Every structure is written in C-alpha cells, then in structure tokens.
Amino acid sequence: MTDTQTDVENENDIVDTPEQAASVAKAKSARVEIIGGPPAGASTLVARDACAWFGERLVLEGVDLTMPKGKVTALIGPSGCGKSTFLRLLNRMHELIPGAALDGEILLDGEDIYATGTRAQQIRMRIGMVFQKPNPFPAMSIQENVLAGLKLARLKCDDKDMLVEQSLIRAGLWKEVRDRLDSPGGALSGGQQQRLCIARSLAVHPNVLLMDEPCSALDPTSTRRVEETIDELRDVVTVVIVTHNMQQAQRVSDYCAFFLAEENKPGFVVEHGETDFIFSTPKDSRTLDYVQGRFG
Amino acid sequence: MTATETPAAQAAATRTPPAPRRRAPRRPREFTTFDVWILLGSLVSAISLNWLIFYRFTVGASFFGFIVGSYLTFLVIFAAVTADRVGRLVATDRVMTVVVVSAAAIVFIPLVLLVGYILVQGLKALRPNFFFNDQAGITPVMPSTSGGGYHAIVGTIEQVGLALIESLPLALAAAVFLNESRSKWRRPVRIFVDAMSGLPSIVAGLFIFAVFILPFAKSGNPLFGYNGFMASLALAITMLPTITRTVEVVLRLVPDGLREASLALGSSRARTVWSVVFPTAKTGMTTAVVLGIARAVGETAPLLFTAFGYDLMNANPFAGSQESLPLFVYRNIRKPDISAIERGFAGALVLLLIVLVLFAIARFFGRDRSKSKKRASRVSFSGLKSTFTPSRSTASPAKEASPS
C-alpha cells in the first residue's frame, strides 16, 4: 500500500479503557432496528440456470448454485470466466450495464429477485456488495459513510450512533477510527477504506453480502484483517466472495464453486461443493489442476 | 500516530554516522549562477553584434529586424557556449528551455500591456464617488472624476444575478442528462450545446429582441420593453452552454465506482445523483458557476437591444431600460468628449476588478480542502484545468472574440 502508516496500527495493539470495552461489548450485542430495512437474519440464495449476455455475447451459461444461509461461498476460476458477472447477477447490478441481458432465476429465500414487480433497489438493499476497489464516498465523513445506506435508501433508524459503532465493530474498524469519525472517509488507508465499505454495506443489515475480489487491491496485512472480518460475519449474513487467491478461498469459505470458460465459449460452473472437498478430492480433473495451480 | 512514528525515529537514531568523505549534493539539472552569467553574456554580445550590423555597418534597417536578429544570434551564441561547457545534450535542453520561456513571455506581454493600459487610463477617472453616483446632471464640460457608474454596477449585478437564476437549473439538468442518463438523445443534445456555445452573443440579444420585445412594442407593457430582465434572458443564453459543459466535465470526473457503490446500497439513480455525485463534484460545480458568471458579466452585445443602456439609476430590472458596466464602457468610450472616455475606462477597470474577484472566489472554492491529498478524489477545479484550459480564456479581458 502507498500509505503504510495507518496500516501499521494493528487493532490488537490498541488497548481499550474499561468504558470503551463496555461500550464495544454493548454494541456487539445490541439490536438496532432499521425501519423499512431488510428482514432480519441471513438468507439462502439460489441460482437456477442463470445465463448472462453482454450484447449478443453469451458470457455465462446455465449456472445452478446454492449459496446456503449464513455460510461463506467462494467463487473461484481463471479471469474472464464469468465469476464477477455471476456475482453482479445476484443483486441486479448486471442490468445496469448497457446491453446486458440475463436468463434464469435467482431465488432469495425462495423468491425470484427478477420477478415482475420487484424493485431492484429493494433487492440491492437486501443483498449488499463490496467492490474490488475501495470506494468510500469522498464527500462524506467516516460516520456519514457508514450511514450512507440509510440516507440513500431512505431508511430510518432509532439509534444511529449505536448502528455506526456496531457496523464498524463488525467490519473490524471501530478501534482504529472511533476518535475520528468526523474525518473524511477518503483519508483512511486502502485496507481501512475497504473495511469502511464493508461497514457501510453491513449498516443496512443485508441478508447477503457479495464481495467482488475485496482483497485484490490490498496488502497482506489488510487482507488478513478483511478475512478475519469475513470470518466474524459468518452466521450474521450469507457471504459470497469472488477471489483469485486460492489460499484465501480455502481459508475463508465453507463452500466453493469453480467457474471455467473455454475459449470463445460462455463460462459455466465445473464443480461446486464443500471447500475441503473441492480442494482435496474434486471429481473433475480440471478443478484439481486449477486448485493445485497447474493452470489459471 | 505516535506508534507509527516510533520505528522511523528508532531507525534514524541507529543509522550509522555519516562517512568521513565530504558529500556534495549533485543536481544534474541545476541552473547555476554561472549559467545565468553565460545567458546574460550571450544576450549582451548578441545585442552588441546586431547593433553593429544594423546601425553601424548598414543603413535603414528596421528595429524589428534588429530584435529578431539579436534573438537568433543570442540563441546561437548561447548554444555554442553551453555546448562547449557542458556538452551538446545539455545545451540542446537549455536552448529549448530558453525558446519556450521566451515564447511564453511573448504571449504574456499583450496581456500585461492590456491590463496595464486599462489600469492607467481607468485610474484617472476612478474616484470613490464612482461607486455612489450615476450620470445625473453630468455635462460634457465637467471633469471625468464627477459623476459615476453606480447605476451600471447595480444593473450588472441584477442582470447577471437574474441570468444565473434562469440558466443554472437548466444547465444543471442538461449536464445531468448528458452525463447520468443513458438516453440516445444525449449526442444530439451535446452537439446542440456545443453549437450554442459558439453562438455569437449578439445573436442571443437579437433573439430576445425579436421574440420578446419587438412583437410587444405597441402593447406598452414595460415587462416586454427594454429592461434588465430581457437582458438577463439574453445573458442566460450565453451562460447556459458554458455552465452545462463545465458541469458535465466535472460530473464525468466523479468515479463510476461511487455510483455503483451507491446503487448497490439500494439507492435510486436520482438519489445517487443528488446525494453522491453532486456532493462529490461540489467544488468543481461551484467553479463552473463562477466561470459562467465571469463569462456573462463582460458581455456587451446581448445587452444592446435588451437593456439598452441608461444614464440614470434604475434599480428595477423589470421596467425601463437599464445600464450595465459593459454598456457603460461602450456608450462612454464612443462619446466625443475626453472626460466621458476616461469615465468609460474607469468602468472597464471596475469590470476587470469584478471579474478578478469572481475568479478569486472560484479559486477559493475550487481548492481541495480535504486534508488527504493522496486519496481524496473530490472533483475539483484542478481536475478541470487539463480539459478546459485552451478554451477558457475568460480570465483575461481579451475575451473570446465577441462582436461587441
């Protein structure tokens, strides 16, 4: 990272005063109501025969995948095999690209998110997303960034301070920024910005969190912090993470899906299943080759 | 932050003491005092040589030839001496530097002369009473310091203010349409805006005259006669493309990642523009507005058949002809008496000062005030400059050729 100064501040080095520790403990267990927000708890996400086009080009074909409730599912595969496209299909970000089209069903707790009469905004609120490049809003302070979801989706909350603290604790950023919540979000280091983006996504209490290579722009230390964060999010939300880093997929995920695209053909899922299984005894030889680093 | 500085401090403390060898810092691109002497020496010898050639050995040569000859000789001498001292590579670099710097100076001279001339001429008639008096009771025999341009200043402020109120919502809407929508009509609209920015400003005035003033000439309704409001409409037409294009550029500089992030949080597109794109581009948009004002404030041609001009104070922009600073300048400088011409120059000076103040305001709002220089990607004027400098010469009074 360009800014190593703030990254050196390891959260474990910061010692809490008794009041601060009590506040953290309280915030961790607190239940903050968000009026008009998503229903409570994690959700199961199921893709049935999902296909995606950019213009006339079919880039993803026939993906059947279940992302179980409260688990971490990793999508792995070489570049250009449609992992990110699939991820964007899951919260209706795909349709924002001009010329993009899709087919199949994406079921969120059994309901098709592409059903007529379903608002994309409502779906995106329930299925949060963290992008490859950290993108906090530069015109907002750290606190405003965390609360941006409420403002943008016009939600109300009874205890905003508690929500900020809780979201930042969950994203593993609270101790580093609690004294400067009013400073601009853009002033943080890259790793901190990414965790701020995670906190921002978590603040609306989504049922699912999609992560599109969240660590590819980060250094190893920040990557470890984000991975710890993902680990702590288990059970709170369903996490779907796209990663190029196979060790990372192995470390953080419970389930794994291997995507592949042969030359000039659309991407598809070669194999999916429990992570341990995929990484040790996959059924398909291409999966074995990939996870052992023989290609890709 | 103390935790972070400690390792660096320790490293500094444990670093080995400097080696006994005396260290002389080397700066390969340094331009030393000696080089300055070479430069001056080359200049003096070139001028002397050309003086001999043009004024002693030949007769009837022009001064212009002397200047050009001196300059070229200077370059040759400077190149030869530098090449002899530090080699051809460095000499080429220095000669090119000198050429570029002198070209910049040549471009700068007319600007300085122009501003200087207006300053000298304008100060003759500019007294504090210029800001508190109109032209009531002024006869041609009175000195130029009597009377003032108070009515023109008020007229300018009212007309430009109204023009801003009329054009800003339209310009913002157009810029948002051009940059945030996915309509297929964006291209035609962009071409139209570009064409509009090339519209001679007198045509804007003529348009208002032909559409709003002339057809209602016999109705006697003061709203559709010569007045400040009609002038503001004409000015709004000239401001609209400037503000639209500048705001559009500023909006384009807002990273797409922020829009995606906002949409992914469950925001609507309209809300994204309002709560994410606008705040991020705030400083640049302020600059765009000030640039638009600065463009309109110096326009004369659109006012000729709309505000018409008036020697007395008329604070009501909706009835009766009104003065404005450019009109004041235009009307006074055409008068035959010296004192009126001097008053015109005073008006020009005040106009220059107003433009200067506006640009100072734009600079003030345009600077990036967020502490983190590295990361904050607030879109500011600094991002704009690269795209817009060539056509934005409004800072100088030598404005885009407007037929006024």
Interface residues (C-beta under 8 A of the other chain):
Chain A: T2 D3 Q5 T6 V8 E9 D13 N91 M93 L96 P98 Q121 Q122 R124 M125 R126 G128 M129 F131 K133 N135 F137 P138 A139 M140 A148 G149 K151 L152 A153 R154 S183 P184 G186 A187 L188 Q193 C197 R200 S201 V204
Chain B: M1 A3 T4 P7 R182 P255 G257 L258 E260 A261 S262 L263 A264 L265 G266 S267 S268 R271 T272 S275 V276 P279 T280 K282 S370 K371 S372 K374 R375 A376 S377 R378
